[in-house]
């Protein structure tokens, strides 16, 4: 049941859409943190940011306070909204196994704004998610970028088709007797399909083929191919295919990234790092809590993700993953950047979100202490200038 | 010296060669000590000798024996080694798919102590773990309480009880995991019915054994399954019961009342709904807190608030990793997440140490820093509940089993190439280089 205060805030903010957030420290992610800072939000957008002493709060603004204020967090890769929390066949929309390559599957046709895990991650300050079809098939479908509070998919959607999701390595292996059965076969199938898509784009046949059509922007270099890939040889395979077809590739997971840093750096491809606290084993046997720090030291662009979980817990929270990265070699602000401005840049949405700057979306997270500390709480979440969570979590 | 060793053997502490190696007392000085048995000591001294704790107290009043090696632990925090009351490390296997109730199965016959996950548990500061088979059965086998000593074979990690038996419990489960195709149960009621049927048989078997009065001719033929259950009925083997949903929790309490076995409730996602019932029954809880609710229907209401609810109700509860559901290296994190959701700091730390010692009936030898107890402790870089704190060293019975300063141990602590290699492979590889 919604608490009266929260309801009141909803009503008040919906009516006025004007909020003044004051923080002991405001991490704008666009310059140095502001001590005793003020963030004004008007009509859903950031209006002004600066020291409270210099930013006068106009009358009628809803005042909110917190020790730490940050931009709303961005989860650079998740499957929440498609992978339901009950983990039953009826609520698992992130993978369809009838064919190994189905780039025509759109995330917007599956995303559920009401899914409990969307609400769950929002409560910790996550306001934007790159979500969609998950790892587990050679090409599983498309991804989208959404805000975590909205009445329906249309209103939630920031980018309806963000990337096409692919998987290489053991996770993409088909059942016994079906293709792809080996790593080499995966690459052969992927290259064949990319060639077909290229030809389809050149010839533009009368009969539409949704599958090849969906790969069109990928072979044209307009839409990134998100490749979930963990082992070092498979990372190199992904880079090889990316270069052959001039793709915009994003390496995802990349447990072995720390073993092929030079090659990744040379490729120019960014990395969405596996969850820092992910379980090791199988494909991810070599994963490390220090991968983010090593990518940083190598100058490779990266962001953090909550990833995909097949069992309990059904999702991780990217806030906590960033905390683990901060505890394992990243500086505090580098870790915060990996779930705010760096994630926004990697996803190409930095004109809208990722930092607290005038004109950007009014997405703000409030914390009662170091956001990465286990015992701190998220005390408020604002999306598009509306208070969407005030539960202390 | 010989006397303390003899005494150690008599009271049942395992006489492990590793512990014997420590011939000289070692005194850790200058640390902030969290003894769990009492209030925090800002400038404390911990003295260990012969695998046991000899003294613990403030620097001002704690005598350091002559000839003791001194370790400067200023700026560090020392607390008891962590106890995990539910883990699946060491490549554990239990019952197979042939039947839902298999009390004759022993995890003893499956464990590989060179599994990399044992090293990772040491890296997380865990010194004692209840290693269990899975929850896909109503009863999946006999568990083992292990000391995470640096061992070559399983025997090196066992805990011998005063009567010579090997310490361990019995794993049971209800709810949805054990509901499968026949011969497994299809409903909750059938699950309870199958269990009751076996307990009735075990009672009958026990009575026949008693009536034989030691006369081997009158004894019933040995039945390994019923023998296992008789140990449960006699309270020699605690039941560690997987149970999530509130109705399943209440079923366990009902069966306990009917058959009188000793039971610990495990996971207990719905603990916050029935905290008072649990407390009133006096049944301990081994709790798991996870990053998000769900993953399966019975865990859909799992909440971080459960720990605080159990504290308010006055129930005894500890935490567990359920490794690999959560990572042993992040065990302290779970205690901290409890605090995030309203649990007191004291009960959070108690929940990863002393509470689990009680749950495993090992409270006389582990769980707190007190003279006479096993020298199982950890050195931390800072506050145990901070994300930035590292486990620097883990000691079991006076032997250092994890040292973050050692590159091999560091690899297990943070991961990387080789971190999932089992111990044997890793060392053999090194030997050949």
Interface residues (C-beta under 8 A of the other chain):
Chain A: X84 X85 X86 X87 X88 X116 X117 X120 X121 X256 X258 X259 X277 X279 X280 X281 X285 X286 X287 X288 X289 X290 X309 X311 X312 X313 X314 X315 X316 X317 X320 X323 X324 X326 X327 X328 X372 X373 X374 X375 X376 X377
Chain B: X290 X291 X292 X293 X294 X295 X296 X297 X299 X300 X324 X325 X327 X330 X333 X336 X337 X339 X340 X385 X386 X387 X388 X390 X414 X415 X416 X417 X418 X419 X420
